[in-house]
Amino acid sequence: MVDLIGAWSLLSCVNMRDGEETRTFGDPPSGQLQYTADGRMSAFLMDPAWAARGDPAADSFTDFFAYAGTWRREGDRVHHAIAFSSIPTRVGTSFTRIVKVVDADRIVLETEPEVSGSGRTYVTILKWQRVASS
C-alpha cells in the first residue's frame, strides 16, 4: 500500500460522462493535494487559464475548487470529510475516492460511478504526482 502522506501535484483531471471524456481545470490543470500524518487534508484544483484571465468569478466545476478537512483510508478507498470548501454546500459532506496506485510517486483517485438526474453515468479521474521533498 502506497503511503498517501505528503503533497501531490495534479497531472490531469478528466470527467467521464457515459464514456465521453472532458478535461477540467485546464489541460494541463493545476492543483495540489496534501495529506498529513495526523489525518488532515486539503485539495486545490485550478485552471491556470482562469487564473491568468484574472476573472474573480469562477465555475467550481472547471475553473477553481478547494476544500479541506480530515481523511482516512480504508483499503482501496480514501474518505475526505469536508470542513471547509469554496462551495458552501459541500461543508459537512464527504468525498470517497478509489485509490489506484501507479507507482510509489503516482496515484489515481477516481470517484465511484454516479448517475445524474438525467440518467447519465459519470466518473471523475484525477491523476497525481508526489511532490519531491527538498
N, C-alpha and C positions, 0 to 999 in steps of 0.2 A: 504494500500500500504506500503510495507516494504521500509524503508529508506536505500538507497544504500550507503550513505556516510560512509566512513571508509575504513578499509583494510580487504581483503578477501584472504584466502588460498585455493589453488586449491586442490580439493579432487579427481577428475577424469576428464579425457578428452577422449571422445570417438568419433570417426568418424564413421558414418553410411553411407555405400555405398550400395545402393539398398538392405538395410536390413542387410548387413553384417557388424559386429562390429569390429573395430580395435582401440586398445588403443594407444594413442600417448602421448609423453612427459613422458614416464615411467609408471610403474604400481607398486606402486603409483607414480604419477607425482609430480613435484614441481612447484609452481607458486604463484604469488601474483598479486592481482588486487586492485587498490586504486581509490576511488572516493572522491574528495574534494567538500566542500560546494560551492566553487567559480567556479565549472564547469571544473576542471582539472581532468585528469585520467591518469593512467599508468597501463600496464599489462606486466608481465614477465612470460613466460612458459618455463620450462626446464626439460629435462630428467636427473634425478640425476646420472644415469649410464654414460651419456655423460660427465658430469662434473667430475666424478671420473676417467674417462679414460684420462682426460687432453688433449683431442684432440681439437686443435683450430678450426678445420673445423666443422661446424655444419649444419645439414639438418634443414632448417627452419620449416619443417612440422612435424618433430619428435624429434629433439634434443633441439633447442633453438629458441625462437621467442619473441621479445619485441617490444612494441610500446607505445606511449604516445600522448596526445593531450587534447582535450576537450570532454565533454559528455553532453547529455541532455536526459531526459526521457519523453516519450510520451505514456501514458497508460501502456500497457504491453511490450513496446519496449524501449530499450536503444540504443542511437546512439553515436558512438565513431568517432570523426573527428580526423584523424591521422596526427600529425605534425612531429613526429619522429618515426623511425622504423628501426629494424635490417634488413628489406628488403626494400631497397630504393624505389622500385616501389610502395610500399604501402603509401608513403608520399603523402599527398594531397587527399587520398581516405577516405572512411569511412566504418565502420562496423555497421550493425544493428543487435541486438540480441533480441530475445524474452525472457523476464524475467518471470521465473516461480518461485513462492515463495513456499519453502518447509515449513519454519517457520521463525521467526524473525532473526535467525542466519544462515540460509542456503538458498541459491538460486541456480537456474539452469539457465544458459544462453545458448540459443540454436540458431543456425543460421537458417534462413529461408531455406527451401529446394531449392537447386540449381541443375541444370542439366549441367553436364560437356560436353565437346566437343564430347566425346564418347557416350553420351546419358545416362550415369549413373546419378541417383539422389543421392545427398549426403547432409548430415546434420552433424554438429558438436555439441556435447552436453558437456558443461563444468559445473561441479558441484563445488560450492564454499561454504566455511565455514567462517563466520565472525571471524576475529581475536579479541580475548578478549582484551579489553582495560585494561591497568595496572594502 
